[in-house]
Amino acid sequence: MSNTEGLAYVALFILAIALLLTNHLILATVAIVPYVLASFKYSFPTKKAQRNR
């Protein structure tokens, strides 16, 4: 994960919490969905192609 991606995830998380605290549930849901989808990107390990020598 690059620094830019990390910053974006932190910003989405803070935005979602702020919207939940101000009772904007629909907007908070819109902010949470990309955060959750992005977390799946790093949840599963990827296999790297190995060359047989």
mmCIF entry with sequence, helices, sheets and N, C-alpha, C, O atoms, coordinates in Angstrom:
data_MODEL
# 
_entry.id   MODEL 
# 
_entity.id                         1 
_entity.type                       polymer 
_entity.pdbx_number_of_molecules   1 
# 
_entity_poly.entity_id                      1 
_entity_poly.type                           'polypeptide(L)' 
_entity_poly.nstd_linkage                   no 
_entity_poly.nstd_monomer                   no 
_entity_poly.pdbx_seq_one_letter_code       MSNTEGLAYVALFILAIALLLTNHLILATVAIVPYVLASFKYSFPTKKAQRNR 
_entity_poly.pdbx_seq_one_letter_code_can   MSNTEGLAYVALFILAIALLLTNHLILATVAIVPYVLASFKYSFPTKKAQRNR 
_entity_poly.pdbx_strand_id                 A 
# 
loop_
_entity_poly_seq.entity_id 
_entity_poly_seq.num 
_entity_poly_seq.mon_id 
_entity_poly_seq.hetero 
1 1  MET n 
1 2  SER n 
1 3  ASN n 
1 4  THR n 
1 5  GLU n 
1 6  GLY n 
1 7  LEU n 
1 8  ALA n 
1 9  TYR n 
1 10 VAL n 
1 11 ALA n 
1 12 LEU n 
1 13 PHE n 
1 14 ILE n 
1 15 LEU n 
1 16 ALA n 
1 17 ILE n 
1 18 ALA n 
1 19 LEU n 
1 20 LEU n 
1 21 LEU n 
1 22 THR n 
1 23 ASN n 
1 24 HIS n 
1 25 LEU n 
1 26 ILE n 
1 27 LEU n 
1 28 ALA n 
1 29 THR n 
1 30 VAL n 
1 31 ALA n 
1 32 ILE n 
1 33 VAL n 
1 34 PRO n 
1 35 TYR n 
1 36 VAL n 
1 37 LEU n 
1 38 ALA n 
1 39 SER n 
1 40 PHE n 
1 41 LYS n 
1 42 TYR n 
1 43 SER n 
1 44 PHE n 
1 45 PRO n 
1 46 THR n 
1 47 LYS n 
1 48 LYS n 
1 49 ALA n 
1 50 GLN n 
1 51 ARG n 
1 52 ASN n 
1 53 ARG n 
# 
_struct_asym.id          A 
_struct_asym.entity_id   1 
# 
loop_
_struct_conf.conf_type_id 
_struct_conf.id 
_struct_conf.pdbx_PDB_helix_id 
_struct_conf.beg_label_comp_id 
_struct_conf.beg_label_asym_id 
_struct_conf.beg_label_seq_id 
_struct_conf.pdbx_beg_PDB_ins_code 
_struct_conf.end_label_comp_id 
_struct_conf.end_label_asym_id 
_struct_conf.end_label_seq_id 
_struct_conf.pdbx_end_PDB_ins_code 
_struct_conf.beg_auth_comp_id 
_struct_conf.beg_auth_asym_id 
_struct_conf.beg_auth_seq_id 
_struct_conf.end_auth_comp_id 
_struct_conf.end_auth_asym_id 
_struct_conf.end_auth_seq_id 
_struct_conf.pdbx_PDB_helix_class 
_struct_conf.details 
_struct_conf.pdbx_PDB_helix_length 
HELX_P HELX_P1 AA1 ASN A 3  ? LEU A 21 ? ASN A 3  LEU A 21 1 ? 19 
HELX_P HELX_P2 AA2 LEU A 25 ? LYS A 41 ? LEU A 25 LYS A 41 1 ? 17 
# 
_struct_conf_type.id          HELX_P 
_struct_conf_type.criteria    ? 
_struct_conf_type.reference   ? 
# 
loop_
_atom_site.group_PDB 
_atom_site.id 
_atom_site.type_symbol 
_atom_site.label_atom_id 
_atom_site.label_alt_id 
_atom_site.label_comp_id 
_atom_site.label_asym_id 
_atom_site.label_entity_id 
_atom_site.label_seq_id 
_atom_site.pdbx_PDB_ins_code 
_atom_site.Cartn_x 
_atom_site.Cartn_y 
_atom_site.Cartn_z 
_atom_site.occupancy 
_atom_site.B_iso_or_equiv 
_atom_site.pdbx_formal_charge 
_atom_site.auth_seq_id 
_atom_site.auth_comp_id 
_atom_site.auth_asym_id 
_atom_site.auth_atom_id 
_atom_site.pdbx_PDB_model_num 
ATOM 1   N N  . MET A 1 1  ? 0.857   -1.171  0.000   1.00 0.00 ? 1  MET A N  1 
ATOM 2   C CA . MET A 1 1  ? 0.000   0.000   0.000   1.00 0.00 ? 1  MET A CA 1 
ATOM 3   C C  . MET A 1 1  ? 0.905   1.237   0.000   1.00 0.00 ? 1  MET A C  1 
ATOM 4   O O  . MET A 1 1  ? 1.855   1.332   0.778   1.00 0.00 ? 1  MET A O  1 
ATOM 5   N N  . SER A 1 2  ? 0.596   2.148   -0.862  1.00 0.00 ? 2  SER A N  1 
ATOM 6   C CA . SER A 1 2  ? 1.383   3.378   -0.923  1.00 0.00 ? 2  SER A CA 1 
ATOM 7   C C  . SER A 1 2  ? 0.874   4.383   0.114   1.00 0.00 ? 2  SER A C  1 
ATOM 8   O O  . SER A 1 2  ? -0.197  4.211   0.696   1.00 0.00 ? 2  SER A O  1 
ATOM 9   N N  . ASN A 1 3  ? 1.654   5.414   0.326   1.00 0.00 ? 3  ASN A N  1 
ATOM 10  C CA . ASN A 1 3  ? 1.255   6.448   1.289   1.00 0.00 ? 3  ASN A CA 1 
ATOM 11  C C  . ASN A 1 3  ? -0.030  7.136   0.870   1.00 0.00 ? 3  ASN A C  1 
ATOM 12  O O  . ASN A 1 3  ? -0.844  7.507   1.714   1.00 0.00 ? 3  ASN A O  1 
ATOM 13  N N  . THR A 1 4  ? -0.215  7.308   -0.437  1.00 0.00 ? 4  THR A N  1 
ATOM 14  C CA . THR A 1 4  ? -1.423  7.966   -0.929  1.00 0.00 ? 4  THR A CA 1 
ATOM 15  C C  . THR A 1 4  ? -2.655  7.115   -0.646  1.00 0.00 ? 4  THR A C  1 
ATOM 16  O O  . THR A 1 4  ? -3.694  7.635   -0.239  1.00 0.00 ? 4  THR A O  1 
ATOM 17  N N  . GLU A 1 5  ? -2.538  5.797   -0.864  1.00 0.00 ? 5  GLU A N  1 
ATOM 18  C CA . GLU A 1 5  ? -3.670  4.912   -0.574  1.00 0.00 ? 5  GLU A CA 1 
ATOM 19  C C  . GLU A 1 5  ? -3.987  4.915   0.917   1.00 0.00 ? 5  GLU A C  1 
ATOM 20  O O  . GLU A 1 5  ? -5.151  4.983   1.311   1.00 0.00 ? 5  GLU A O  1 
ATOM 21  N N  . GLY A 1 6  ? -2.960  4.843   1.732   1.00 0.00 ? 6  GLY A N  1 
ATOM 22  C CA . GLY A 1 6  ? -3.174  4.860   3.183   1.00 0.00 ? 6  GLY A CA 1 
ATOM 23  C C  . GLY A 1 6  ? -3.862  6.123   3.639   1.00 0.00 ? 6  GLY A C  1 
ATOM 24  O O  . GLY A 1 6  ? -4.762  6.082   4.478   1.00 0.00 ? 6  GLY A O  1 
ATOM 25  N N  . LEU A 1 7  ? -3.442  7.248   3.088   1.00 0.00 ? 7  LEU A N  1 
ATOM 26  C CA . LEU A 1 7  ? -4.059  8.527   3.431   1.00 0.00 ? 7  LEU A CA 1 
ATOM 27  C C  . LEU A 1 7  ? -5.519  8.563   2.994   1.00 0.00 ? 7  LEU A C  1 
ATOM 28  O O  . LEU A 1 7  ? -6.370  9.097   3.706   1.00 0.00 ? 7  LEU A O  1 
ATOM 29  N N  . ALA A 1 8  ? -5.810  8.000   1.830   1.00 0.00 ? 8  ALA A N  1 
ATOM 30  C CA . ALA A 1 8  ? -7.191  7.964   1.345   1.00 0.00 ? 8  ALA A CA 1 
ATOM 31  C C  . ALA A 1 8  ? -8.063  7.102   2.251   1.00 0.00 ? 8  ALA A C  1 
ATOM 32  O O  . ALA A 1 8  ? -9.203  7.468   2.537   1.00 0.00 ? 8  ALA A O  1 
ATOM 33  N N  . TYR A 1 9  ? -7.543  5.960   2.707   1.00 0.00 ? 9  TYR A N  1 
ATOM 34  C CA . TYR A 1 9  ? -8.313  5.087   3.585   1.00 0.00 ? 9  TYR A CA 1 
ATOM 35  C C  . TYR A 1 9  ? -8.576  5.752   4.924   1.00 0.00 ? 9  TYR A C  1 
ATOM 36  O O  . TYR A 1 9  ? -9.675  5.642   5.468   1.00 0.00 ? 9  TYR A O  1 
ATOM 37  N N  . VAL A 1 10 ? -7.585  6.436   5.453   1.00 0.00 ? 10 VAL A N  1 
ATOM 38  C CA . VAL A 1 10 ? -7.764  7.153   6.722   1.00 0.00 ? 10 VAL A CA 1 
ATOM 39  C C  . VAL A 1 10 ? -8.799  8.260   6.560   1.00 0.00 ? 10 VAL A C  1 
ATOM 40  O O  . VAL A 1 10 ? -9.643  8.455   7.434   1.00 0.00 ? 10 VAL A O  1 
ATOM 41  N N  . ALA A 1 11 ? -8.738  8.984   5.445   1.00 0.00 ? 11 ALA A N  1 
ATOM 42  C CA . ALA A 1 11 ? -9.699  10.057  5.196   1.00 0.00 ? 11 ALA A CA 1 
ATOM 43  C C  . ALA A 1 11 ? -11.120 9.510   5.079   1.00 0.00 ? 11 ALA A C  1 
ATOM 44  O O  . ALA A 1 11 ? -12.056 10.101  5.618   1.00 0.00 ? 11 ALA A O  1 
ATOM 45  N N  . LEU A 1 12 ? -11.290 8.377   4.373   1.00 0.00 ? 12 LEU A N  1 
ATOM 46  C CA . LEU A 1 12 ? -12.624 7.773   4.258   1.00 0.00 ? 12 LEU A CA 1 
ATOM 47  C C  . LEU A 1 12 ? -13.139 7.327   5.618   1.00 0.00 ? 12 LEU A C  1 
ATOM 48  O O  . LEU A 1 12 ? -14.320 7.494   5.925   1.00 0.00 ? 12 LEU A O  1 
ATOM 49  N N  . PHE A 1 13 ? -12.258 6.763   6.430   1.00 0.00 ? 13 PHE A N  1 
ATOM 50  C CA . PHE A 1 13 ? -12.667 6.296   7.753   1.00 0.00 ? 13 PHE A CA 1 
ATOM 51  C C  . PHE A 1 13 ? -13.099 7.474   8.628   1.00 0.00 ? 13 PHE A C  1 
ATOM 52  O O  . PHE A 1 13 ? -14.133 7.408   9.291   1.00 0.00 ? 13 PHE A O  1 
ATOM 53  N N  . ILE A 1 14 ? -12.321 8.536   8.630   1.00 0.00 ? 14 ILE A N  1 
ATOM 54  C CA . ILE A 1 14 ? -12.672 9.720   9.430   1.00 0.00 ? 14 ILE A CA 1 
ATOM 55  C C  . ILE A 1 14 ? -13.969 10.338  8.934   1.00 0.00 ? 14 ILE A C  1 
ATOM 56  O O  . ILE A 1 14 ? -14.807 10.754  9.734   1.00 0.00 ? 14 ILE A O  1 
ATOM 57  N N  . LEU A 1 15 ? -14.139 10.400  7.616   1.00 0.00 ? 15 LEU A N  1 
ATOM 58  C CA . LEU A 1 15 ? -15.376 10.936  7.046   1.00 0.00 ? 15 LEU A CA 1 
ATOM 59  C C  . LEU A 1 15 ? -16.576 10.106  7.463   1.00 0.00 ? 15 LEU A C  1 
ATOM 60  O O  . LEU A 1 15 ? -17.609 10.659  7.840   1.00 0.00 ? 15 LEU A O  1 
ATOM 61  N N  . ALA A 1 16 ? -16.452 8.782   7.402   1.00 0.00 ? 16 ALA A N  1 
ATOM 62  C CA . ALA A 1 16 ? -17.564 7.908   7.778   1.00 0.00 ? 16 ALA A CA 1 
ATOM 63  C C  . ALA A 1 16 ? -17.924 8.093   9.245   1.00 0.00 ? 16 ALA A C  1 
ATOM 64  O O  . ALA A 1 16 ? -19.105 8.173   9.582   1.00 0.00 ? 16 ALA A O  1 
ATOM 65  N N  . ILE A 1 17 ? -16.929 8.163   10.122  1.00 0.00 ? 17 ILE A N  1 
ATOM 66  C CA . ILE A 1 17 ? -17.199 8.351   11.558  1.00 0.00 ? 17 ILE A CA 1 
ATOM 67  C C  . ILE A 1 17 ? -17.856 9.703   11.807  1.00 0.00 ? 17 ILE A C  1 
ATOM 68  O O  . ILE A 1 17 ? -18.806 9.799   12.584  1.00 0.00 ? 17 ILE A O  1 
ATOM 69  N N  . ALA A 1 18 ? -17.356 10.745  11.155  1.00 0.00 ? 18 ALA A N  1 
ATOM 70  C CA . ALA A 1 18 ? -17.933 12.079  11.333  1.00 0.00 ? 18 ALA A CA 1 
ATOM 71  C C  . ALA A 1 18 ? -19.387 12.115  10.873  1.00 0.00 ? 18 ALA A C  1 
ATOM 72  O O  . ALA A 1 18 ? -20.234 12.730  11.520  1.00 0.00 ? 18 ALA A O  1 
ATOM 73  N N  . LEU A 1 19 ? -19.671 11.455  9.755   1.00 0.00 ? 19 LEU A N  1 
ATOM 74  C CA . LEU A 1 19 ? -21.052 11.436  9.258   1.00 0.00 ? 19 LEU A CA 1 
ATOM 75  C C  . LEU A 1 19 ? -21.965 10.626  10.171  1.00 0.00 ? 19 LEU A C  1 
ATOM 76  O O  . LEU A 1 19 ? -23.128 10.983  10.361  1.00 0.00 ? 19 LEU A O  1 
ATOM 77  N N  . LEU A 1 20 ? -21.443 9.534   10.739  1.00 0.00 ? 20 LEU A N  1 
ATOM 78  C CA . LEU A 1 20 ? -22.252 8.753   11.684  1.00 0.00 ? 20 LEU A CA 1 
ATOM 79  C C  . LEU A 1 20 ? -22.558 9.563   12.940  1.00 0.00 ? 20 LEU A C  1 
ATOM 80  O O  . LEU A 1 20 ? -23.671 9.500   13.462  1.00 0.00 ? 20 LEU A O  1 
ATOM 81  N N  . LEU A 1 21 ? -21.589 10.314  13.421  1.00 0.00 ? 21 LEU A N  1 
ATOM 82  C CA . LEU A 1 21 ? -21.790 11.112  14.630  1.00 0.00 ? 21 LEU A CA 1 
ATOM 83  C C  . LEU A 1 21 ? -22.774 12.251  14.414  1.00 0.00 ? 21 LEU A C  1 
ATOM 84  O O  . LEU A 1 21 ? -23.398 12.718  15.366  1.00 0.00 ? 21 LEU A O  1 
ATOM 85  N N  . THR A 1 22 ? -22.919 12.703  13.172  1.00 0.00 ? 22 THR A N  1 
ATOM 86  C CA . THR A 1 22 ? -23.862 13.787  12.884  1.00 0.00 ? 22 THR A CA 1 
ATOM 87  C C  . THR A 1 22 ? -25.184 13.264  12.324  1.00 0.00 ? 22 THR A C  1 
ATOM 88  O O  . THR A 1 22 ? -25.981 14.030  11.783  1.00 0.00 ? 22 THR A O  1 
ATOM 89  N N  . ASN A 1 23 ? -25.412 11.959  12.457  1.00 0.00 ? 23 ASN A N  1 
ATOM 90  C CA . ASN A 1 23 ? -26.672 11.331  12.042  1.00 0.00 ? 23 ASN A CA 1 
ATOM 91  C C  . ASN A 1 23 ? -26.958 11.446  10.547  1.00 0.00 ? 23 ASN A C  1 
ATOM 92  O O  . ASN A 1 23 ? -28.120 11.547  10.153  1.00 0.00 ? 23 ASN A O  1 
ATOM 93  N N  . HIS A 1 24 ? -25.943 11.431  9.725   1.00 0.00 ? 24 HIS A N  1 
ATOM 94  C CA . HIS A 1 24 ? -26.107 11.375  8.278   1.00 0.00 ? 24 HIS A CA 1 
ATOM 95  C C  . HIS A 1 24 ? -25.822 9.936   7.845   1.00 0.00 ? 24 HIS A C  1 
ATOM 96  O O  . HIS A 1 24 ? -24.764 9.645   7.287   1.00 0.00 ? 24 HIS A O  1 
ATOM 97  N N  . LEU A 1 25 ? -26.762 9.057   8.104   1.00 0.00 ? 25 LEU A N  1 
ATOM 98  C CA . LEU A 1 25 ? -26.526 7.630   7.914   1.00 0.00 ? 25 LEU A CA 1 
ATOM 99  C C  . LEU A 1 25 ? -26.343 7.245   6.451   1.00 0.00 ? 25 LEU A C  1 
ATOM 100 O O  . LEU A 1 25 ? -25.503 6.402   6.134   1.00 0.00 ? 25 LEU A O  1 
ATOM 101 N N  . ILE A 1 26 ? -27.114 7.848   5.561   1.00 0.00 ? 26 ILE A N  1 
ATOM 102 C CA . ILE A 1 26 ? -27.003 7.498   4.141   1.00 0.00 ? 26 ILE A CA 1 
ATOM 103 C C  . ILE A 1 26 ? -25.646 7.932   3.599   1.00 0.00 ? 26 ILE A C  1 
ATOM 104 O O  . ILE A 1 26 ? -25.001 7.175   2.874   1.00 0.00 ? 26 ILE A O  1 
ATOM 105 N N  . LEU A 1 27 ? -25.207 9.135   3.940   1.00 0.00 ? 27 LEU A N  1 
ATOM 106 C CA . LEU A 1 27 ? -23.900 9.595   3.481   1.00 0.00 ? 27 LEU A CA 1 
ATOM 107 C C  . LEU A 1 27 ? -22.776 8.783   4.115   1.00 0.00 ? 27 LEU A C  1 
ATOM 108 O O  . LEU A 1 27 ? -21.757 8.527   3.474   1.00 0.00 ? 27 LEU A O  1 
ATOM 109 N N  . ALA A 1 28 ? -22.956 8.379   5.368   1.00 0.00 ? 28 ALA A N  1 
ATOM 110 C CA . ALA A 1 28 ? -21.947 7.547   6.028   1.00 0.00 ? 28 ALA A CA 1 
ATOM 111 C C  . ALA A 1 28 ? -21.829 6.205   5.327   1.00 0.00 ? 28 ALA A C  1 
ATOM 112 O O  . ALA A 1 28 ? -20.727 5.676   5.183   1.00 0.00 ? 28 ALA A O  1 
ATOM 113 N N  . THR A 1 29 ? -22.946 5.651   4.892   1.00 0.00 ? 29 THR A N  1 
ATOM 114 C CA . THR A 1 29 ? -22.925 4.385   4.160   1.00 0.00 ? 29 THR A CA 1 
ATOM 115 C C  . THR A 1 29 ? -22.166 4.545   2.845   1.00 0.00 ? 29 THR A C  1 
ATOM 116 O O  . THR A 1 29 ? -21.393 3.670   2.456   1.00 0.00 ? 29 THR A O  1 
ATOM 117 N N  . VAL A 1 30 ? -22.390 5.656   2.174   1.00 0.00 ? 30 VAL A N  1 
ATOM 118 C CA . VAL A 1 30 ? -21.683 5.921   0.920   1.00 0.00 ? 30 VAL A CA 1 
ATOM 119 C C  . VAL A 1 30 ? -20.179 6.030   1.166   1.00 0.00 ? 30 VAL A C  1 
ATOM 120 O O  . VAL A 1 30 ? -19.385 5.631   0.314   1.00 0.00 ? 30 VAL A O  1 
ATOM 121 N N  . ALA A 1 31 ? -19.783 6.559   2.306   1.00 0.00 ? 31 ALA A N  1 
ATOM 122 C CA . ALA A 1 31 ? -18.354 6.688   2.622   1.00 0.00 ? 31 ALA A CA 1 
ATOM 123 C C  . ALA A 1 31 ? -17.759 5.356   3.062   1.00 0.00 ? 31 ALA A C  1 
ATOM 124 O O  . ALA A 1 31 ? -16.579 5.101   2.822   1.00 0.00 ? 31 ALA A O  1 
ATOM 125 N N  . ILE A 1 32 ? -18.558 4.501   3.701   1.00 0.00 ? 32 ILE A N  1 
ATOM 126 C CA . ILE A 1 32 ? -18.053 3.232   4.226   1.00 0.00 ? 32 ILE A CA 1 
ATOM 127 C C  . ILE A 1 32 ? -17.866 2.202   3.108   1.00 0.00 ? 32 ILE A C  1 
ATOM 128 O O  . ILE A 1 32 ? -16.934 1.400   3.164   1.00 0.00 ? 32 ILE A O  1 
ATOM 129 N N  . VAL A 1 33 ? -18.731 2.212   2.105   1.00 0.00 ? 33 VAL A N  1 
ATOM 130 C CA . VAL A 1 33 ? -18.673 1.195   1.049   1.00 0.00 ? 33 VAL A CA 1 
ATOM 131 C C  . VAL A 1 33 ? -17.310 1.151   0.348   1.00 0.00 ? 33 VAL A C  1 
ATOM 132 O O  . VAL A 1 33 ? -16.751 0.060   0.233   1.00 0.00 ? 33 VAL A O  1 
ATOM 133 N N  . PRO A 1 34 ? -16.744 2.258   -0.125  1.00 0.00 ? 34 PRO A N  1 
ATOM 134 C CA . PRO A 1 34 ? -15.430 2.155   -0.758  1.00 0.00 ? 34 PRO A CA 1 
ATOM 135 C C  . PRO A 1 34 ? -14.341 1.736   0.218   1.00 0.00 ? 34 PRO A C  1 
ATOM 136 O O  . PRO A 1 34 ? -13.384 1.069   -0.172  1.00 0.00 ? 34 PRO A O  1 
ATOM 137 N N  . TYR A 1 35 ? -14.476 2.119   1.477   1.00 0.00 ? 35 TYR A N  1 
ATOM 138 C CA . TYR A 1 35 ? -13.505 1.727   2.496   1.00 0.00 ? 35 TYR A CA 1 
ATOM 139 C C  . TYR A 1 35 ? -13.500 0.212   2.667   1.00 0.00 ? 35 TYR A C  1 
ATOM 140 O O  . TYR A 1 35 ? -12.437 -0.404  2.739   1.00 0.00 ? 35 TYR A O  1 
ATOM 141 N N  . VAL A 1 36 ? -14.683 -0.383  2.731   1.00 0.00 ? 36 VAL A N  1 
ATOM 142 C CA . VAL A 1 36 ? -14.789 -1.840  2.882   1.00 0.00 ? 36 VAL A CA 1 
ATOM 143 C C  . VAL A 1 36 ? -14.304 -2.550  1.621   1.00 0.00 ? 36 VAL A C  1 
ATOM 144 O O  . VAL A 1 36 ? -13.587 -3.547  1.712   1.00 0.00 ? 36 VAL A O  1 
ATOM 145 N N  . LEU A 1 37 ? -14.680 -2.057  0.463   1.00 0.00 ? 37 LEU A N  1 
ATOM 146 C CA . LEU A 1 37 ? -14.230 -2.679  -0.787  1.00 0.00 ? 37 LEU A CA 1 
ATOM 147 C C  . LEU A 1 37 ? -12.707 -2.613  -0.923  1.00 0.00 ? 37 LEU A C  1 
ATOM 148 O O  . LEU A 1 37 ? -12.081 -3.559  -1.403  1.00 0.00 ? 37 LEU A O  1 
ATOM 149 N N  . ALA A 1 38 ? -12.121 -1.508  -0.503  1.00 0.00 ? 38 ALA A N  1 
ATOM 150 C CA . ALA A 1 38 ? -10.669 -1.384  -0.573  1.00 0.00 ? 38 ALA A CA 1 
ATOM 151 C C  . ALA A 1 38 ? -9.986  -2.332  0.400   1.00 0.00 ? 38 ALA A C  1 
ATOM 152 O O  . ALA A 1 38 ? -8.884  -2.805  0.124   1.00 0.00 ? 38 ALA A O  1 
ATOM 153 N N  . SER A 1 39 ? -10.615 -2.616  1.523   1.00 0.00 ? 39 SER A N  1 
ATOM 154 C CA . SER A 1 39 ? -10.003 -3.526  2.492   1.00 0.00 ? 39 SER A CA 1 
ATOM 155 C C  . SER A 1 39 ? -9.933  -4.945  1.933   1.00 0.00 ? 39 SER A C  1 
ATOM 156 O O  . SER A 1 39 ? -9.043  -5.706  2.309   1.00 0.00 ? 39 SER A O  1 
ATOM 157 N N  . PHE A 1 40 ? -10.851 -5.312  1.047   1.00 0.00 ? 40 PHE A N  1 
ATOM 158 C CA . PHE A 1 40 ? -10.805 -6.639  0.430   1.00 0.00 ? 40 PHE A CA 1 
ATOM 159 C C  . PHE A 1 40 ? -9.595  -6.780  -0.494  1.00 0.00 ? 40 PHE A C  1 
ATOM 160 O O  . PHE A 1 40 ? -9.093  -7.884  -0.705  1.00 0.00 ? 40 PHE A O  1 
ATOM 161 N N  . LYS A 1 41 ? -9.133  -5.661  -1.039  1.00 0.00 ? 41 LYS A N  1 
ATOM 162 C CA . LYS A 1 41 ? -7.995  -5.698  -1.941  1.00 0.00 ? 41 LYS A CA 1 
ATOM 163 C C  . LYS A 1 41 ? -6.759  -6.257  -1.238  1.00 0.00 ? 41 LYS A C  1 
ATOM 164 O O  . LYS A 1 41 ? -5.948  -6.942  -1.863  1.00 0.00 ? 41 LYS A O  1 
ATOM 165 N N  . TYR A 1 42 ? -6.609  -5.972  0.057   1.00 0.00 ? 42 TYR A N  1 
ATOM 166 C CA . TYR A 1 42 ? -5.439  -6.413  0.803   1.00 0.00 ? 42 TYR A CA 1 
ATOM 167 C C  . TYR A 1 42 ? -5.737  -7.589  1.727   1.00 0.00 ? 42 TYR A C  1 
ATOM 168 O O  . TYR A 1 42 ? -4.861  -8.017  2.480   1.00 0.00 ? 42 TYR A O  1 
ATOM 169 N N  . SER A 1 43 ? -6.951  -8.114  1.682   1.00 0.00 ? 43 SER A N  1 
ATOM 170 C CA . SER A 1 43 ? -7.322  -9.213  2.564   1.00 0.00 ? 43 SER A CA 1 
ATOM 171 C C  . SER A 1 43 ? -6.801  -10.559 2.096   1.00 0.00 ? 43 SER A C  1 
ATOM 172 O O  . SER A 1 43 ? -6.487  -11.425 2.912   1.00 0.00 ? 43 SER A O  1 
ATOM 173 N N  . PHE A 1 44 ? -6.709  -10.734 0.806   1.00 0.00 ? 44 PHE A N  1 
ATOM 174 C CA . PHE A 1 44 ? -6.365  -12.036 0.263   1.00 0.00 ? 44 PHE A CA 1 
ATOM 175 C C  . PHE A 1 44 ? -4.969  -12.003 -0.334  1.00 0.00 ? 44 PHE A C  1 
ATOM 176 O O  . PHE A 1 44 ? -4.643  -11.100 -1.104  1.00 0.00 ? 44 PHE A O  1 
ATOM 177 N N  . PRO A 1 45 ? -4.148  -12.974 0.011   1.00 0.00 ? 45 PRO A N  1 
ATOM 178 C CA . PRO A 1 45 ? -2.793  -12.992 -0.553  1.00 0.00 ? 45 PRO A CA 1 
ATOM 179 C C  . PRO A 1 45 ? -2.820  -13.305 -2.046  1.00 0.00 ? 45 PRO A C  1 
ATOM 180 O O  . PRO A 1 45 ? -3.673  -14.048 -2.533  1.00 0.00 ? 45 PRO A O  1 
ATOM 181 N N  . THR A 1 46 ? -1.883  -12.729 -2.737  1.00 0.00 ? 46 THR A N  1 
ATOM 182 C CA . THR A 1 46 ? -1.768  -13.000 -4.167  1.00 0.00 ? 46 THR A CA 1 
ATOM 183 C C  . THR A 1 46 ? -0.522  -13.833 -4.399  1.00 0.00 ? 46 THR A C  1 
ATOM 184 O O  . THR A 1 46 ? 0.509   -13.636 -3.756  1.00 0.00 ? 46 THR A O  1 
ATOM 185 N N  . LYS A 1 47 ? -0.638  -14.766 -5.327  1.00 0.00 ? 47 LYS A N  1 
ATOM 186 C CA . LYS A 1 47 ? 0.504   -15.606 -5.634  1.00 0.00 ? 47 LYS A CA 1 
ATOM 187 C C  . LYS A 1 47 ? 1.335   -14.935 -6.716  1.00 0.00 ? 47 LYS A C  1 
ATOM 188 O O  . LYS A 1 47 ? 0.813   -14.486 -7.737  1.00 0.00 ? 47 LYS A O  1 
ATOM 189 N N  . LYS A 1 48 ? 2.613   -14.879 -6.476  1.00 0.00 ? 48 LYS A N  1 
ATOM 190 C CA . LYS A 1 48 ? 3.503   -14.314 -7.467  1.00 0.00 ? 48 LYS A CA 1 
ATOM 191 C C  . LYS A 1 48 ? 4.003   -15.446 -8.361  1.00 0.00 ? 48 LYS A C  1 
ATOM 192 O O  . LYS A 1 48 ? 4.267   -16.557 -7.902  1.00 0.00 ? 48 LYS A O  1 
ATOM 193 N N  . ALA A 1 49 ? 4.123   -15.134 -9.630  1.00 0.00 ? 49 ALA A N  1 
ATOM 194 C CA . ALA A 1 49 ? 4.611   -16.145 -10.571 1.00 0.00 ? 49 ALA A CA 1 
ATOM 195 C C  . ALA A 1 49 ? 6.075   -16.446 -10.285 1.00 0.00 ? 49 ALA A C  1 
ATOM 196 O O  . ALA A 1 49 ? 6.899   -15.538 -10.167 1.00 0.00 ? 49 ALA A O  1 
ATOM 197 N N  . GLN A 1 50 ? 6.383   -17.723 -10.177 1.00 0.00 ? 50 GLN A N  1 
ATOM 198 C CA . GLN A 1 50 ? 7.760   -18.128 -9.923  1.00 0.00 ? 50 GLN A CA 1 
ATOM 199 C C  . GLN A 1 50 ? 8.294   -18.832 -11.163 1.00 0.00 ? 50 GLN A C  1 
ATOM 200 O O  . GLN A 1 50 ? 7.589   -19.596 -11.822 1.00 0.00 ? 50 GLN A O  1 
ATOM 201 N N  . ARG A 1 51 ? 9.538   -18.557 -11.456 1.00 0.00 ? 51 ARG A N  1 
ATOM 202 C CA . ARG A 1 51 ? 10.160  -19.176 -12.620 1.00 0.00 ? 51 ARG A CA 1 
ATOM 203 C C  . ARG A 1 51 ? 10.933  -20.424 -12.171 1.00 0.00 ? 51 ARG A C  1 
ATOM 204 O O  . ARG A 1 51 ? 11.681  -20.396 -11.193 1.00 0.00 ? 51 ARG A O  1 
ATOM 205 N N  . ASN A 1 52 ? 10.735  -21.485 -12.893 1.00 0.00 ? 52 ASN A N  1 
ATOM 206 C CA . ASN A 1 52 ? 11.505  -22.699 -12.611 1.00 0.00 ? 52 ASN A CA 1 
ATOM 207 C C  . ASN A 1 52 ? 12.858  -22.612 -13.316 1.00 0.00 ? 52 ASN A C  1 
ATOM 208 O O  . ASN A 1 52 ? 12.948  -22.299 -14.503 1.00 0.00 ? 52 ASN A O  1 
ATOM 209 N N  . ARG A 1 53 ? 13.881  -22.894 -12.558 1.00 0.00 ? 53 ARG A N  1 
ATOM 210 C CA . ARG A 1 53 ? 15.215  -22.819 -13.157 1.00 0.00 ? 53 ARG A CA 1 
ATOM 211 C C  . ARG A 1 53 ? 15.826  -24.194 -13.225 1.00 0.00 ? 53 ARG A C  1 
ATOM 212 O O  . ARG A 1 53 ? 16.952  -24.346 -13.698 1.00 0.00 ? 53 ARG A O  1 
# 
